[in-house]
Amino acid sequence: MGKIKVTEDCGGIAGLKVIEPAVFGDARGYFMETYNYRDFAEAGIGCQFVQDNQSASKKGVLRGLHFQIEYPQDKLVRVISGEVFDVAVDLREGSPTFGKWYGIRLTAENKKQFFVPKHFAHGFLVLSEYAEFCYKVTDFYHPNDEGGILWSDGEIGVDWPMPDGMTAEQLILSEKDLVQESFAAYKKARGLA
C-alpha cells in the first residue's frame, strides 16, 4: 500500500472509512491517484464500482439523507471544488450503531475521500460558495428505488454546521428532501420500532 492512508471505524461506526491519498506536488502543481483498485482492496474496499457521478451545488444546498432500498450502493465520495460536510447514517439492521451518524468535512484542499458502505443513508451540505462533488457507486441508479430520511430528524440528531451567514431555515433543499420520512417512521415501516 503506501499510496493511501485509511482511517477506519469512524466515530465508532464499523465499515466507514476515510481515505487520504498521497499527493505529489512541485512548483507545477500536484498529482495524485484518486482510485487504485489494488490499494483500495488492500484497505478492505474491494468492491466493484460501476458508475461515477458528479454534482455541482451552491452554498447552503443540502442533499440527503438518501439511500437505495432494493439496490443498495457502496459509495466513494470526494470534493473537487469547494467544501462540504458529508454525513453517513447507519441503517444496517442489527448493527450496534444502527441510527448513529458520522460527519466529515471534505474539501478540494484536504483531498479526503469517504467510503460509505451499503445500507447507510448519505447526505451532504455545501459550506463554501460553490462545490463540485464526485462519487463512485457499486450499483446503477434505479429511479423507483429511492429512500430517504429527513435531514433534521431529531432522533438521529445530525449536528450540521451552518454555512457562514446562514441559518437552518435558509438552507436550500429539494421538495423531496423537505418531506422525507422520520427515522421513527422508517423503523416502523420495517418492523424495527
N, C-alpha and C positions, 0 to 999 in steps of 0.2 A: 504494500500500500504506500503510504507516504505522500501521495498527491492530494489526499483529503484528510481532514480531521473531523471525526464524528463524535458528537455528544449524544449519548443515549439516555433513555429514561427521563425525559424532560418533565420537570415538575412532578416526578414520581409516577408518570404515566408510561408504562412499557409500550414499546412499539414506535413511539415518536422519536425522530432523530433530527438533529441539526447538523448540517454538513457545511464545512468551511473548506473551500478549495485552496490549493496552493496557487498563489498569484506571483507571476514572474514579471517584474517591471523594470524599466530603464527610462532613459530620457525620451524615448519614442512613445512610451505608453505602457501597456501591460498585455500579458497573455495568460489565460487560464483554461483548463479543461472544465467545462460545466457539467459534463457527464462522461463517464467511462465505465462501461458495464463491469469490467474486471474489478476495478477499485470499489464500486458500489456493492457488487456481490460479496466481496471480501468483508465489507462492512455490514453484511446481513440484509442488503437491499438487492436481492437477485431477481426481482420481478421483471416482467417484460412490458415495457411502455409501448403503447400502440398509437398514441395521439399526443401532439403538442398543441397547446392553446396559448393565446396571448390576449390580454385586455388592457385598455387604457382608461384611466379614471381621473377625475379632478378631485381636489381637496374636499374631504368630508363625505365622499362616497363610501357607503358601507355595503358590501356584498356578502350575504350569508344570513344565517348559518345553513349551508346546503349539504345534501348527500344524495346518492343514488340508492334506490330501495332494493330492487331485484338484481341490479348490475353494479354492485359497489366497486369503487375505484381506489387504488393506491394513487397518491399524488405526490409529485416532487415539485415544489413551488419555489420561485425566486423573483426578485425585483430587478429590472434592468434600468429603470429610471425612477428616481424619487424614493419615497419611504412609505411603508405600510405597517400596520400592526396586524399580524396574521394569527388566527386562532383555530385550534382544533379541539373538539369536544368528543370524549369517549362515549360511543353508543354501542359498544360491544356487550351483548347480554352476558351476564356472569362475570364481567370484568370487575376486579376490586376497585377500579377507578371509574366505573360507569357514571356518567353525568359530570365528570370532572373536566376542566378545561386547562389548556396551556396556551400562552400567547408569546409571540416573539416579534421584535422589530426586524423587518427585512428591508435592507436599503441597497441602492446601487453601489454605495461606498463599502459596506461591510461584506457584500457578495455572498452572504449566507444563504443556504437553501434549507428548506424544511420538508422532511418526509412525513407525510400523513397517511397511515395505513387505511385499508378498507374499514368500514363501519365506524368512521368518525364523521361528525359534521364539521364543516370547514367554512371559514369566512375571513374577510379582511376589511380593514378601514384605512383609507388613504389619509396620511398625515401631512404629506408635502403638497405643494400647489398642484402637482400632476404626478402620476405614477404609471409605469408600464409593468405589468405583472405577467409572468410566464409560468406555465406549469405543464408537466408531463402527466399522463394518466394511463392506467393499465386496462381500461375498457373504453369502448366507444360511448359517446353521448347518446342516451336514449331519452328523447324529449318527454315521453309519458312516464318516466321513471323518477322524476324529481321529488325529493322530500326536503323538508326544512323545519327548523325550529326558530322561534322568534329570537332575534339578536339580543334583545333586552330581557330575556326570561330571568325572573328573579331567583328561581331555584338554582339554575346553573350559575348565574351571577358573574358573567364575564366583566372584568374591570377594563372597559375600553378607554384608552387615553384619548381625550378630546384633541382634535387638531387645534393649533393656536388660533384663538379668537372665535372659536365655535362652541356651541352647547349641543347637548344630545338632541334637542328639538330642531336644530339646524342641519343635522346630518341628512344626507341625500340617499334615499332607499328606493328600490323599485316598488311598484304596487304590490307585487307578490311578497316581498320581504317585509312589508309593513304589516302583513296579516298572517304570517307563518304561525303554526300551532305552538302552544306552550309545551314545555317539557312534560308537564303533568298529562296533557292530552296525548302526547307521543307515547308515554308509558302505558296509559290506559288502553289505547288502541292496540297495543301489542301484548296486553295482559301482564304488564310488568309493574303495575301500580299496586 
